[in-house]
Amino acid sequence: MAHESTPHFHNSDGLARIEVGSKEFMCVGALPPFDHPHIFIDMGKDNEVVCPYCSTLYVYNAQLAAGTSEPLSAIFQSEAA
């Protein structure tokens, strides 16, 4: 059930950075079948973090709604959802 409440993001476009409206989220890398293990990332007190698998730089943006991103195309939509 955590999948439904934890936002998931991907970087299939190979962007230098993705702004996110959540400090806790899952990174899936690229879209399946080219994804990496879906890992939980917690920024804690920081405002940016690099995914240890795909090296995507995620930057927290308080102006964005929780669970959204800039660009919007970085939001991962599960087929099961």
BELPE-V130437 format. One line per field, one symbol per residue. ss: DSSP state (a for helix, b for strand, c for the rest). phi: phi as a letter, one per 30 degrees, with the letter a starting at -180 (. if undefined). psi: psi as a letter, one per 30 degrees, with the letter a starting at -180 (. if undefined). A space follows every 10 residues. Layout:
# BELPE-V130437
ss = ???
phi = ???
psi = ???
This chain:
# BELPE-V130437
ss = caaaaccbbc ccccccbbbb cccbbbbbbc ccccbbbbbb bbcccccbbb ccccccbbbb ccccccccbb caaabccccc c
phi = .dedccdcbb bddiddabdb cbcbacccic deccdcedcd bbdiddcaac ddcciddcbd bddddeicbb ddddddcddd d
psi = ffeffjkkll hffhlelkkl gkfklkkfcl kkggllkjkk kjfbflglkk kfefgkjkkk jffkkkgllj lfffkkjkff .
